[in-house]
Structure formats: structure tokens, C-alpha cells
């Protein structure tokens, strides 16, 4: 087979994975992570509401000076590392009930304030 054909074919799965599929991504929610000048840390918004069964795509931006994580073992959100200055996309399907923490699990970050709550809309 001709090499000119193989290279574009090899890149096809990568190109297709970059095409947005808005129906499966659900509602977009921007989340910002960072550090305050006093050494405390933040995850904003501090509270995110959901409708049971809703799909949410979090766009997690790290505006801090070090790498951070976005995860929740309790809500079934696997750890995603967000390098400083970068944004990562995390899609999650909300359960039927309950409230859950979402946090940065790097040493000391959660205790310094890098945590939010996911909960049902009231």
C-alpha cells in the first residue's frame, strides 16, 4: 500500500475522537482550580447542582502555579491531572440521588480548600 494513503488512515481515529458530540457531553460546567496568595487553594464553583441522571461535562481549568487533580471516588469520577495553565474535559453522568465531594487529591490540596460539592438541584 502507498505510504501517502497509510499516514492519513492512521490519523483518522485521532481526528474522529476530536470531533465534539454535544448530545453525549450534556451540560457544560466550567470549573477553575488555583491557589490564593495566603496559601489556601480553591475549586470554583464550590457547589455544583445536577438533575438525577443528567450528563455533565466539566471543563476544568488550572490557573494555579502547580499541577492539580479533579476526581471523586464517591461519585465515580476518575482522577484527571490538570497541568498548570491547561484545561481538561471530564464527562460524568449524575446518579439518581446523593451529594458527593469532588476534589484535588494531591498532598495537602484538599485540606487547603480545593474541594467542591456535587448535589441534586433543589
C-alpha positions in Angstrom: 0.0 0.0 0.0 1.2 3.5 -0.7 2.6 5.4 2.2 0.7 8.5 1.3 -2.5 6.6 2.0 -1.4 4.9 5.2 -0.5 8.1 7.1 -3.9 9.8 6.7 -5.6 6.5 7.5 -3.5 6.1 10.7 -4.6 9.6 11.8 -8.3 9.0 11.2 -9.1 7.7 14.7 -7.4 10.6 16.4 -9.3 13.1 14.2 -12.6 11.5 14.8 -12.1 11.5 18.6 -11.6 15.3 18.5 -15.0 15.9 16.9 -17.4 17.2 19.6 -20.5 15.2 20.2 -22.7 17.7 22.1 -25.6 15.2 22.8 -23.3 12.8 24.8 -21.5 15.6 26.6 -24.6 17.1 28.2 -24.5 20.3 30.1 -21.2 22.2 30.2 -19.8 23.4 33.6 -16.7 25.5 34.0 -14.5 24.7 37.0 -11.4 26.7 38.0 -8.6 25.5 40.2 -5.9 27.6 41.8 -4.1 29.0 44.8 -4.6 32.1 46.8 -1.8 34.4 48.0 -2.3 33.2 51.6 -1.5 29.6 50.6 -5.1 28.4 50.6 -6.5 26.8 47.5 -9.8 26.9 45.7 -12.1 25.0 43.4 -14.8 27.2 41.9 -17.7 27.0 41.9 -17.8 25.5 45.4 -21.2 23.8 44.7 -22.5 22.3 41.5 -26.1 21.1 41.2 -27.3 18.3 39.0 -30.5 16.7 37.9 -30.6 12.9 38.6 -29.4 11.1 35.6 -28.1 14.2 33.9 -24.8 14.2 31.9 -22.4 17.0 32.7 -19.1 17.9 31.1 -16.8 19.7 33.4 -14.2 22.0 31.7 -11.6 22.1 34.4 -9.1 24.9 34.1 -5.9 25.1 36.2 -5.0 28.7 36.7 -2.6 27.8 39.6 1.2 27.5 39.7 1.3 23.7 40.1 -0.4 20.7 38.7 -3.8 19.8 40.2 -6.3 16.9 40.0 -10.1 16.7 39.6 -11.7 13.5 41.0 -14.3 11.9 43.2 -14.1 8.3 44.2 -17.5 8.8 45.8 -19.2 10.0 42.6 -17.2 7.7 40.3 -15.1 10.4 38.7 -11.7 9.0 37.9 -8.6 11.1 38.6 -7.7 13.6 35.9 -4.4 15.6 36.2 -4.6 19.1 35.0 -1.2 20.7 34.4 -0.8 24.3 35.3 -2.2 26.6 32.7 -4.2 23.8 31.0 -7.8 22.8 30.8 -9.2 19.2 30.8 -12.6 17.9 29.9 -14.4 15.4 32.2 -17.8 14.0 31.3 -19.9 12.5 34.1 -23.4 11.0 34.4 -25.0 12.0 37.7 -26.5 9.3 39.8 -30.2 9.2 40.9 -29.5 10.7 44.3 -26.9 11.8 46.8 -24.3 14.5 47.3 -20.6 14.0 46.6 -17.3 15.7 47.1 -15.1 16.5 44.1 -11.5 17.5 44.9 -7.8 17.7 44.2 -6.2 14.7 45.9 -2.6 15.9 45.7 -0.9 16.0 49.1 -2.4 18.8 51.2 -4.5 20.4 48.4 -7.9 19.1 49.5 -7.2 20.2 53.1 -6.2 23.6 51.8 -9.6 24.2 50.2 -9.5 22.5 46.8 -12.9 20.8 47.1 -16.4 21.3 45.8 -19.8 19.6 46.3 -21.9 17.9 43.6 -25.5 17.7 44.7 -29.1 17.4 43.4 -30.8 20.6 42.3 -33.4 21.8 44.8 
